[in-house]
């Protein structure tokens, strides 16, 4: 069940009950607030459990590009006669649609199948083609309240109060991030203790540490990600020390997401300016 965003829940409850769903929606808002989960909830109300629903197609390629072949498969699926009420498609991280894929999707949106509903999910809606966005009904998911996240962690996930309070505070309205922080609380504390140590260390120690932690790209991304979450929570004033640290970590995080760049060099440069 979706946590928070009650107006959205009530709106779609009415639409489903009155068979009034449109052909395409864009669910947008921060990561981890339940956009994809809610699209799945709607599909299950209409067609039953997702794993058993022949009328449901999910395109979820993580951070990889969504290609035209994926949309061609979607088109073949969407235009088939549904077994139940309608064909349902969820495209997660829709901002990763490539140019050709976007153009192919646009043609489907311009001539939608008679019995189909498409949910685009994105936390970066500005990266989507404007023509694609214009043919969807826009549903904005807001960040969750800290109290909502805190209660969920304690009541549903049985997280200890201290850990739950810390995770809810740093999650910035994202339930998904809060759950991840709570589940990996010890490592998060360890990584940020390392950052505090590096801020006081000389250049030699910083570079030696960089050599140790840059061996695994995935481990390095996780460490830097934890650093960024913590630094971003220190202050919301860009001119402050915490703001500058968060900006530097955001730049580093962006570089680490691009395999064509030298990650070790980027880490060294960050540590020089730490």
Secondary structure, DSSP 8 states (H G I E B T S, - for coil): ---S-HHHHHHHHHHHHTT---SEEEEEESTTSSHHHHHHHHHHHHHS-GGG-TTEEEE--TTS-B-HHHHHHHHHHHTS--SSS-EEEEETTGGGB-HHHHHHHHHHHHT--TTEEEEEEES-GGGS-HHHHHTSEEEEE----HHHHHHHHHHTS---HHHHHHHHHHTTT-HHHHHHHHHTHHHHHHHHHHHHHHHHS-HHHHHHHHHHHTSSHHHHHHHHHHHHHHHHHH-S-TTSHHHHHHHHHHHHHHHHT-TTS-HHHHHHHHHHT-
